[in-house]
């Protein structure tokens, strides 16, 4: 067989290529193996997708139950509770704190309030009631009116030691509610309060009535004055009775005839200033 020059060159190129790539068959085998592996994984994925797609409701529930872990839900609940606690603290404290660090928390967050609900009404002497005037911050704020004790702790800014109505706490100051003399009339002694509604006696003016007419007029005036005192005090009693912010907690305990040992008070200057002379009847 005659070998041409071109064939020789091709043989030499083939030998050179063989020297550079000594194992071409092996490389081709590796590439084929990788392609088969990729194809197998694709087929398995497709098979799994079809299997999950064609699951029955029961199979879905069983598989989801096996895959379920409670920790994510637990973290969600904890996160929600922390957020809700901060928001509630901010709301209840009127912006004071997010962490319940309130100086004066609401009454329903205090153990004493719940104890009072469970034990029923309390009975305090005037001396005992005086210790609930706000000077001891560990105690609630109590005031009494007409013998009934109310808890005004929810409005410490007004009824506390620095409040404008501090005169009412720690005492039954029923008289001052009618006379308006907060500092002077911190007592439940109502004797003589009706005088603030009685006209002043004046001989010149009073001479326009006969003695009998004047006596009858004075009797009527006193009855009307006593009625006004009663209505004035009743207004404030109803105010506390019907106010959900100030729950009734008990009653003041006094000796039966305690007024007998009390000196009779004169009408305070502010209340006495409103008295005028009788009006002369028109002819």
C-alpha beads as a LAMMPS data file, in Angstrom:
LAMMPS data file: protein, C-alpha beads

283 atoms
282 bonds

1 atom types
1 bond types

-500.0 500.0 xlo xhi
-500.0 500.0 ylo yhi
-500.0 500.0 zlo zhi

Masses

1 110.0

Atoms # bond

1 1 1 0.000 0.000 0.000
2 1 1 1.376 3.357 -0.922
3 1 1 1.356 6.018 1.740
4 1 1 0.928 9.509 0.514
5 1 1 2.513 12.530 2.012
6 1 1 -0.852 13.762 3.330
7 1 1 -1.500 10.491 5.120
8 1 1 1.842 10.741 6.856
9 1 1 1.107 14.172 8.086
10 1 1 -2.263 13.050 9.410
11 1 1 -0.670 10.154 11.265
12 1 1 1.889 12.454 12.851
13 1 1 -0.910 14.832 13.987
14 1 1 -2.863 11.946 15.436
15 1 1 0.173 10.790 17.403
16 1 1 0.768 14.294 18.685
17 1 1 -2.871 14.565 19.768
18 1 1 -2.636 11.227 21.509
19 1 1 0.434 12.381 23.377
20 1 1 -1.362 15.518 24.555
21 1 1 -4.602 13.721 25.534
22 1 1 -3.510 10.245 26.526
23 1 1 -6.971 9.043 27.726
24 1 1 -9.710 10.522 25.530
25 1 1 -12.046 7.603 26.152
26 1 1 -11.838 8.149 29.925
27 1 1 -12.705 11.869 29.643
28 1 1 -15.721 11.041 27.528
29 1 1 -16.780 8.454 30.142
30 1 1 -16.612 11.054 32.947
31 1 1 -18.658 13.560 31.001
32 1 1 -21.289 10.929 30.295
33 1 1 -21.445 9.947 33.970
34 1 1 -22.017 13.552 35.104
35 1 1 -24.771 14.027 32.551
36 1 1 -26.454 10.874 33.733
37 1 1 -26.254 12.035 37.345
38 1 1 -27.803 15.404 36.486
39 1 1 -30.538 13.697 34.510
40 1 1 -31.245 11.309 37.387
41 1 1 -31.522 14.164 39.897
42 1 1 -33.864 16.026 37.549
43 1 1 -36.034 12.964 37.186
44 1 1 -36.131 12.436 40.952
45 1 1 -37.103 16.055 41.531
46 1 1 -39.830 15.847 38.930
47 1 1 -41.042 12.586 40.423
48 1 1 -41.155 14.147 43.917
49 1 1 -43.035 17.170 42.549
50 1 1 -45.627 14.941 40.930
51 1 1 -45.893 12.821 44.051
52 1 1 -46.516 15.872 46.279
53 1 1 -48.973 17.272 43.756
54 1 1 -51.010 14.074 43.708
55 1 1 -51.078 13.549 47.483
56 1 1 -54.394 12.884 49.138
57 1 1 -55.575 15.301 51.860
58 1 1 -54.744 12.704 54.466
59 1 1 -51.190 12.300 53.144
60 1 1 -50.717 16.074 53.108
61 1 1 -51.853 16.335 56.735
62 1 1 -49.609 13.484 57.842
63 1 1 -46.539 14.906 56.081
64 1 1 -47.161 18.442 57.353
65 1 1 -47.596 17.060 60.845
66 1 1 -44.257 15.251 60.591
67 1 1 -42.499 18.380 59.299
68 1 1 -44.098 20.768 61.839
69 1 1 -41.897 22.288 64.551
70 1 1 -43.486 24.359 67.351
71 1 1 -40.536 26.670 67.935
72 1 1 -41.463 29.175 65.241
73 1 1 -44.979 29.531 66.654
74 1 1 -43.577 29.814 70.172
75 1 1 -41.279 32.647 69.072
76 1 1 -44.180 34.378 67.362
77 1 1 -46.338 34.163 70.481
78 1 1 -43.520 35.433 72.718
79 1 1 -42.826 38.343 70.356
80 1 1 -46.509 39.262 70.277
81 1 1 -46.815 39.114 74.080
82 1 1 -43.757 41.360 74.527
83 1 1 -45.130 43.878 72.046
84 1 1 -48.621 43.780 73.595
85 1 1 -47.171 44.196 77.098
86 1 1 -45.176 47.263 76.064
87 1 1 -48.158 48.814 74.291
88 1 1 -50.492 48.129 77.229
89 1 1 -47.982 49.547 79.717
90 1 1 -47.639 52.707 77.644
91 1 1 -51.415 53.064 77.361
92 1 1 -52.225 52.445 81.030
93 1 1 -49.385 54.654 82.303
94 1 1 -50.416 57.496 79.956
95 1 1 -47.051 57.396 78.233
96 1 1 -44.986 57.096 81.418
97 1 1 -43.305 53.762 80.655
98 1 1 -43.188 50.766 78.288
99 1 1 -42.058 48.340 80.993
100 1 1 -44.663 48.705 83.769
101 1 1 -42.252 50.714 85.906
102 1 1 -45.020 53.042 87.075
103 1 1 -44.588 55.046 90.242
104 1 1 -48.327 54.904 90.929
105 1 1 -49.855 51.971 89.017
106 1 1 -53.641 51.730 88.540
107 1 1 -55.629 50.283 91.416
108 1 1 -56.378 47.010 89.621
109 1 1 -52.641 46.302 89.428
110 1 1 -52.291 46.512 93.200
111 1 1 -52.725 43.576 95.535
112 1 1 -54.451 45.803 98.122
113 1 1 -57.239 46.619 95.677
114 1 1 -57.992 42.949 95.055
115 1 1 -57.786 42.195 98.779
116 1 1 -60.316 44.949 99.440
117 1 1 -62.663 43.455 96.856
118 1 1 -62.467 40.063 98.506
119 1 1 -62.642 41.086 102.149
120 1 1 -65.634 43.438 101.882
121 1 1 -65.997 46.923 103.428
122 1 1 -63.443 48.222 105.896
123 1 1 -64.161 50.259 109.033
124 1 1 -61.702 52.969 110.057
125 1 1 -61.580 55.399 112.920
126 1 1 -60.783 59.045 112.085
127 1 1 -57.221 58.485 113.336
128 1 1 -56.801 55.440 111.100
129 1 1 -58.291 57.249 108.120
130 1 1 -55.772 60.067 108.584
131 1 1 -52.934 57.686 107.625
132 1 1 -54.396 57.348 104.104
133 1 1 -53.801 60.996 103.149
134 1 1 -50.990 60.267 100.669
135 1 1 -47.988 60.960 102.871
136 1 1 -47.329 57.211 102.928
137 1 1 -47.021 56.284 99.246
138 1 1 -47.407 52.584 99.983
139 1 1 -51.017 53.197 101.049
140 1 1 -54.000 54.114 98.873
141 1 1 -55.639 57.526 99.031
142 1 1 -58.876 57.520 101.010
143 1 1 -61.396 60.246 101.700
144 1 1 -64.702 60.097 103.525
145 1 1 -67.870 62.049 102.995
146 1 1 -70.910 61.745 105.234
147 1 1 -69.348 58.666 106.865
148 1 1 -68.606 56.694 103.677
149 1 1 -64.996 56.038 102.618
150 1 1 -63.918 56.183 98.962
151 1 1 -60.640 55.265 97.293
152 1 1 -59.394 58.195 95.184
153 1 1 -55.977 56.723 94.377
154 1 1 -56.732 56.851 90.652
155 1 1 -56.501 60.655 90.805
156 1 1 -53.433 61.110 92.959
157 1 1 -52.451 64.254 91.099
158 1 1 -55.586 66.001 92.408
159 1 1 -56.096 64.350 95.800
160 1 1 -52.451 63.631 96.697
161 1 1 -50.286 65.752 99.026
162 1 1 -49.541 68.269 96.258
163 1 1 -53.028 68.318 94.744
164 1 1 -55.576 71.089 94.944
165 1 1 -58.055 68.762 96.713
166 1 1 -55.560 67.390 99.236
167 1 1 -57.732 68.796 102.046
168 1 1 -60.334 66.073 101.455
169 1 1 -58.069 63.022 101.827
170 1 1 -57.516 61.262 105.132
171 1 1 -60.604 62.863 106.678
172 1 1 -64.366 63.238 106.473
173 1 1 -64.571 66.856 105.321
174 1 1 -68.296 66.887 104.584
175 1 1 -68.676 70.459 105.906
176 1 1 -66.114 71.885 103.488
177 1 1 -67.942 70.480 100.440
178 1 1 -70.861 72.799 101.257
179 1 1 -69.097 75.860 102.663
180 1 1 -66.211 75.814 100.192
181 1 1 -63.732 76.467 103.015
182 1 1 -61.449 73.519 102.261
183 1 1 -58.655 74.238 104.728
184 1 1 -60.838 75.482 107.615
185 1 1 -63.755 73.048 107.487
186 1 1 -62.052 69.637 107.353
187 1 1 -64.761 68.091 109.510
188 1 1 -68.025 66.197 109.235
189 1 1 -69.700 68.558 111.753
190 1 1 -72.519 70.171 109.768
191 1 1 -73.986 72.153 112.651
192 1 1 -74.569 75.789 111.733
193 1 1 -73.764 75.384 108.031
194 1 1 -77.314 76.432 107.143
195 1 1 -76.490 79.932 108.398
196 1 1 -74.716 80.620 105.114
197 1 1 -78.132 80.586 103.459
198 1 1 -79.932 82.647 106.123
199 1 1 -80.415 86.416 105.661
200 1 1 -78.837 88.822 108.128
201 1 1 -81.041 90.353 110.822
202 1 1 -81.466 94.117 110.552
203 1 1 -83.909 95.963 112.876
204 1 1 -84.785 98.592 110.284
205 1 1 -85.567 96.020 107.584
206 1 1 -87.196 93.544 109.972
207 1 1 -89.605 96.196 111.242
208 1 1 -91.633 95.717 108.081
209 1 1 -92.981 92.457 109.579
210 1 1 -94.963 91.970 112.727
211 1 1 -93.270 89.808 115.404
212 1 1 -95.458 86.829 114.514
213 1 1 -94.829 87.251 110.782
214 1 1 -91.083 87.597 111.354
215 1 1 -90.987 84.441 113.496
216 1 1 -92.853 82.466 110.826
217 1 1 -90.579 83.900 108.134
218 1 1 -87.453 82.913 110.039
219 1 1 -88.758 79.401 110.533
220 1 1 -89.379 79.067 106.799
221 1 1 -85.961 80.541 105.982
222 1 1 -84.211 78.024 108.237
223 1 1 -86.140 75.112 106.738
224 1 1 -85.159 76.278 103.247
225 1 1 -81.538 76.744 104.336
226 1 1 -81.355 73.253 105.829
227 1 1 -82.787 71.858 102.611
228 1 1 -80.103 73.626 100.578
229 1 1 -77.379 72.250 102.850
230 1 1 -78.790 68.757 102.472
231 1 1 -78.981 69.078 98.701
232 1 1 -75.471 70.518 98.498
233 1 1 -73.976 67.639 100.477
234 1 1 -76.086 65.067 98.643
235 1 1 -74.694 66.303 95.336
236 1 1 -71.148 65.401 96.395
237 1 1 -72.176 62.131 98.015
238 1 1 -73.795 61.101 94.720
239 1 1 -70.747 62.288 92.810
240 1 1 -68.506 59.802 94.605
241 1 1 -71.146 57.082 94.819
242 1 1 -71.684 57.081 91.056
243 1 1 -68.117 57.664 89.916
244 1 1 -66.440 54.382 88.821
245 1 1 -63.016 55.975 89.325
246 1 1 -63.612 56.210 93.084
247 1 1 -64.793 52.882 94.503
248 1 1 -66.471 52.746 97.890
249 1 1 -64.252 50.784 100.289
250 1 1 -65.893 51.149 103.683
251 1 1 -67.239 53.347 106.445
252 1 1 -65.996 55.710 109.100
253 1 1 -66.217 54.411 112.660
254 1 1 -67.159 57.015 115.299
255 1 1 -68.639 56.976 118.793
256 1 1 -72.418 57.296 118.725
257 1 1 -72.587 60.812 120.238
258 1 1 -69.268 62.107 118.947
259 1 1 -70.673 65.583 118.207
260 1 1 -71.375 66.167 121.887
261 1 1 -67.657 66.405 122.556
262 1 1 -66.974 68.710 119.605
263 1 1 -67.094 72.503 120.036
264 1 1 -69.643 74.194 117.791
265 1 1 -67.995 75.857 114.840
266 1 1 -68.643 79.340 113.565
267 1 1 -69.335 79.887 109.898
268 1 1 -66.116 80.363 107.937
269 1 1 -65.460 83.827 106.520
270 1 1 -65.866 82.822 102.902
271 1 1 -69.310 81.311 103.521
272 1 1 -70.440 84.151 105.828
273 1 1 -69.494 86.724 103.203
274 1 1 -72.384 85.612 100.998
275 1 1 -75.106 86.479 103.513
276 1 1 -77.342 89.510 102.814
277 1 1 -80.182 91.336 104.537
278 1 1 -83.787 90.342 104.029
279 1 1 -85.596 91.848 101.099
280 1 1 -88.374 94.239 102.138
281 1 1 -91.670 93.031 100.695
282 1 1 -93.130 95.267 98.047
283 1 1 -96.241 97.286 98.988

Bonds

1 1 1 2
2 1 2 3
3 1 3 4
4 1 4 5
5 1 5 6
6 1 6 7
7 1 7 8
8 1 8 9
9 1 9 10
10 1 10 11
11 1 11 12
12 1 12 13
13 1 13 14
14 1 14 15
15 1 15 16
16 1 16 17
17 1 17 18
18 1 18 19
19 1 19 20
20 1 20 21
21 1 21 22
22 1 22 23
23 1 23 24
24 1 24 25
25 1 25 26
26 1 26 27
27 1 27 28
28 1 28 29
29 1 29 30
30 1 30 31
31 1 31 32
32 1 32 33
33 1 33 34
34 1 34 35
35 1 35 36
36 1 36 37
37 1 37 38
38 1 38 39
39 1 39 40
40 1 40 41
41 1 41 42
42 1 42 43
43 1 43 44
44 1 44 45
45 1 45 46
46 1 46 47
47 1 47 48
48 1 48 49
49 1 49 50
50 1 50 51
51 1 51 52
52 1 52 53
53 1 53 54
54 1 54 55
55 1 55 56
56 1 56 57
57 1 57 58
58 1 58 59
59 1 59 60
60 1 60 61
61 1 61 62
62 1 62 63
63 1 63 64
64 1 64 65
65 1 65 66
66 1 66 67
67 1 67 68
68 1 68 69
69 1 69 70
70 1 70 71
71 1 71 72
72 1 72 73
73 1 73 74
74 1 74 75
75 1 75 76
76 1 76 77
77 1 77 78
78 1 78 79
79 1 79 80
80 1 80 81
81 1 81 82
82 1 82 83
83 1 83 84
84 1 84 85
85 1 85 86
86 1 86 87
87 1 87 88
88 1 88 89
89 1 89 90
90 1 90 91
91 1 91 92
92 1 92 93
93 1 93 94
94 1 94 95
95 1 95 96
96 1 96 97
97 1 97 98
98 1 98 99
99 1 99 100
100 1 100 101
101 1 101 102
102 1 102 103
103 1 103 104
104 1 104 105
105 1 105 106
106 1 106 107
107 1 107 108
108 1 108 109
109 1 109 110
110 1 110 111
111 1 111 112
112 1 112 113
113 1 113 114
114 1 114 115
115 1 115 116
116 1 116 117
117 1 117 118
118 1 118 119
119 1 119 120
120 1 120 121
121 1 121 122
122 1 122 123
123 1 123 124
124 1 124 125
125 1 125 126
126 1 126 127
127 1 127 128
128 1 128 129
129 1 129 130
130 1 130 131
131 1 131 132
132 1 132 133
133 1 133 134
134 1 134 135
135 1 135 136
136 1 136 137
137 1 137 138
138 1 138 139
139 1 139 140
140 1 140 141
141 1 141 142
142 1 142 143
143 1 143 144
144 1 144 145
145 1 145 146
146 1 146 147
147 1 147 148
148 1 148 149
149 1 149 150
150 1 150 151
151 1 151 152
152 1 152 153
153 1 153 154
154 1 154 155
155 1 155 156
156 1 156 157
157 1 157 158
158 1 158 159
159 1 159 160
160 1 160 161
161 1 161 162
162 1 162 163
163 1 163 164
164 1 164 165
165 1 165 166
166 1 166 167
167 1 167 168
168 1 168 169
169 1 169 170
170 1 170 171
171 1 171 172
172 1 172 173
173 1 173 174
174 1 174 175
175 1 175 176
176 1 176 177
177 1 177 178
178 1 178 179
179 1 179 180
180 1 180 181
181 1 181 182
182 1 182 183
183 1 183 184
184 1 184 185
185 1 185 186
186 1 186 187
187 1 187 188
188 1 188 189
189 1 189 190
190 1 190 191
191 1 191 192
192 1 192 193
193 1 193 194
194 1 194 195
195 1 195 196
196 1 196 197
197 1 197 198
198 1 198 199
199 1 199 200
200 1 200 201
201 1 201 202
202 1 202 203
203 1 203 204
204 1 204 205
205 1 205 206
206 1 206 207
207 1 207 208
208 1 208 209
209 1 209 210
210 1 210 211
211 1 211 212
212 1 212 213
213 1 213 214
214 1 214 215
215 1 215 216
216 1 216 217
217 1 217 218
218 1 218 219
219 1 219 220
220 1 220 221
221 1 221 222
222 1 222 223
223 1 223 224
224 1 224 225
225 1 225 226
226 1 226 227
227 1 227 228
228 1 228 229
229 1 229 230
230 1 230 231
231 1 231 232
232 1 232 233
233 1 233 234
234 1 234 235
235 1 235 236
236 1 236 237
237 1 237 238
238 1 238 239
239 1 239 240
240 1 240 241
241 1 241 242
242 1 242 243
243 1 243 244
244 1 244 245
245 1 245 246
246 1 246 247
247 1 247 248
248 1 248 249
249 1 249 250
250 1 250 251
251 1 251 252
252 1 252 253
253 1 253 254
254 1 254 255
255 1 255 256
256 1 256 257
257 1 257 258
258 1 258 259
259 1 259 260
260 1 260 261
261 1 261 262
262 1 262 263
263 1 263 264
264 1 264 265
265 1 265 266
266 1 266 267
267 1 267 268
268 1 268 269
269 1 269 270
270 1 270 271
271 1 271 272
272 1 272 273
273 1 273 274
274 1 274 275
275 1 275 276
276 1 276 277
277 1 277 278
278 1 278 279
279 1 279 280
280 1 280 281
281 1 281 282
282 1 282 283
